[in-house]
Amino acid sequence: MNHSEILYSIQNLPDSERPRERLMRLGAESLTAAELIAIVLGSGTKQTPVLQLAQLILSKFGNLQQLADATIQELCQIKGIGVAKAIQLRAVFNLGSRLSKQNISTKYKIEHPIHAYNLVKDELLSEKRELFVIIMQDAKGCSLGYHIVSVGTLTEALVHPREVFYPAIRHKAVSVILIHNHPSGDLTPSKQDYELTRKLIEIGQMMGIPINDHLIISDQGYHSLRQNSELFKYID
């Protein structure tokens, strides 16, 4: 091990200066980005201690946003980063991104299907499987956040009414919007889409949590069943 490796080795730092110990004593805000990344990675290699590896990663991508956007393949190009560590990094940054979107969604007023589409499109359009999502709304039509109800296959997502209305009740939602993606790109509603929507509308009316719309989205845009079917004719 050369001098620079000794310098960057966490094992050679005093206990009080190691990232994990400093986080426990002073909080995550006291750590540098490289130190936080080092904690996520957990370990380095014989040639590159973990803190040095974290600094190499930041240097490679330039800033945190570029790193957050990096693919697993791009991360694996860095010596010392295998698939497992690349997956750890992708998972951490994706969680941060989801939290950010959830925070932004709060008090976001939905007055048109495009508003609902814009709220969830980034998460759903990157999926190769069907995801069924509900957006929960307050009495003024503002978003209380959204919840992934079901993760399906390439062609369908199985949805049970209790999974739709449980998060709505838990978050004290006044109404909900249903959304699911079609990875194929085709926005045409299926017979099952109509049947499920009708069923959930009926249950929502009985529970006092109306369904405001059901959107089908893909990389081609969105299809609003409220705007394009008779299902919502008697719901105001």
Residue pairs with C-beta under 8 A, 6 or more apart in sequence:
1 9
4 52
5 47
5 48
5 49
5 52
6 12
8 49
8 51
8 52
8 55
9 49
9 51
9 52
10 18
10 19
10 38
10 49
10 50
10 51
11 49
15 21
16 22
16 25
19 31
19 35
19 36
19 38
19 39
19 51
20 39
22 30
22 31
22 35
23 30
23 31
23 39
28 36
31 39
33 58
33 64
34 51
34 54
34 55
34 58
35 51
35 54
37 54
37 57
37 58
37 89
38 50
38 51
38 53
38 54
40 88
40 89
40 92
41 50
41 53
41 54
41 85
41 88
41 89
42 50
42 88
43 50
44 50
44 51
44 52
44 53
44 80
45 53
45 79
45 80
47 79
47 80
48 56
48 79
48 80
53 78
53 80
53 81
56 78
56 80
57 67
57 75
57 78
57 81
57 89
58 64
58 67
60 78
61 67
61 70
67 89
67 93
68 93
68 96
68 97
70 89
70 90
71 90
72 83
72 86
72 87
72 90
75 81
75 85
75 86
75 89
75 90
76 82
76 83
76 86
81 89
98 123
101 119
101 122
101 123
102 145
102 146
105 119
105 135
105 143
105 145
105 146
106 142
106 143
106 144
106 145
107 142
107 143
108 115
108 119
108 142
108 143
109 115
109 140
109 141
109 142
109 143
110 116
110 119
110 135
110 137
110 141
110 142
110 143
110 177
110 212
111 141
113 213
113 215
113 222
113 224
113 226
113 227
114 222
116 135
116 177
116 179
116 213
116 215
117 179
117 215
117 217
117 221
117 222
119 135
119 143
119 146
120 133
120 135
120 146
120 179
120 217
121 217
123 131
124 131
124 133
124 179
124 180
124 181
124 217
125 181
125 217
125 218
125 219
127 181
127 183
128 154
128 183
129 151
129 152
129 153
129 154
129 157
129 183
130 151
130 152
130 153
130 154
130 155
130 156
130 157
130 180
130 181
130 182
130 183
131 148
131 150
131 151
131 152
131 157
131 180
131 181
132 148
132 149
132 150
132 152
132 157
132 159
132 178
132 179
132 180
133 146
133 147
133 148
133 149
133 178
133 179
133 180
134 146
134 147
134 149
134 164
134 167
134 168
134 176
134 177
134 178
134 179
135 143
135 145
135 146
135 176
135 177
135 179
136 143
136 144
136 145
136 146
136 147
136 167
136 168
136 171
136 173
136 176
137 143
137 144
137 173
137 174
137 175
137 176
137 177
137 212
138 144
138 173
138 174
139 174
141 175
144 171
144 172
144 173
145 171
146 179
147 167
147 171
149 159
149 163
149 164
149 167
150 157
150 158
150 159
150 160
150 163
151 157
152 158
154 183
154 184
155 183
155 184
156 192
157 180
159 196
161 199
161 200
161 203
164 176
164 178
164 200
165 176
165 203
165 204
165 207
165 209
167 173
168 176
168 209
169 207
169 209
173 209
174 209
175 204
175 209
175 210
175 211
175 212
176 204
176 209
176 210
176 211
176 212
177 211
177 212
177 213
177 214
177 215
178 197
178 200
178 211
178 213
178 214
178 215
179 214
179 215
179 216
179 217
180 193
180 214
180 215
180 216
180 217
181 216
181 217
181 218
182 216
182 217
182 218
183 218
184 218
185 218
185 219
185 220
186 218
186 220
187 216
187 217
187 218
187 220
187 221
187 222
187 223
188 223
189 216
189 223
189 225
189 229
193 214
193 216
193 225
194 225
194 229
194 231
197 211
197 214
197 225
197 229
197 231
198 231
200 211
200 214
201 210
201 211
201 231
201 232
201 235
204 210
204 211
205 235
210 235
211 232
211 235
212 226
212 235
213 224
213 225
213 226
213 227
213 232
214 224
214 225
214 226
214 231
215 222
215 223
215 224
215 225
216 222
216 223
216 225
217 223
225 231
225 232
226 232
